[in-house]
């Protein structure tokens, strides 16, 4: 990454993860086409390039890898994270029965020495549904406050069907990546 610290001057690589049926592909296609697209369960991966149209990230190109969330696909997540600038983890805000499973999968990733420092955006999807857990409740269920102090993360309430909360995701992820970059740069200067 060259250039100044206030702007990203390359295509940002994001990996979109989460359990199956959390709404990852719906989130991806709403970001790409700005409308809801009916999807089928992802077997393998989807990849889309989007260019931010507004906010701080305006003009930034994002390549987003949406990796299937079934048990058999989860071991592949690590391969995609190796070249990622950030991680987006989508949770079904209504499916509290699987929140512990989501927590365990997420913690495996963020506690890994290889990609644990990646900025993390948790998309609390399906906020339009009754009984949806609030972002604060999800933060507790995922035990995000127990992460290392240097782990940058944000929880964004969203609805992949209406698109509510999704445009902000791009700017939030952009900000998290810039913050991480500044932190890494200042640590290099201290050494």
Protein Blocks (a to p, Z undefined) as FASTA:
>chain_A
ZZjfkbccbdcddddeddehilmmmmmmmmmnopacdddddehiaddddddfehjknoia
cddddddfbfklmmmmmmmmmmpcbdcddddfklmmlmmmmmmmmmmmmmpmklmmpccd
dddehklpghiacfklmmmmnommmpcfklccddddddfknopoklmmmmmmmmmmmmmm
mmmmmmmmmZZ
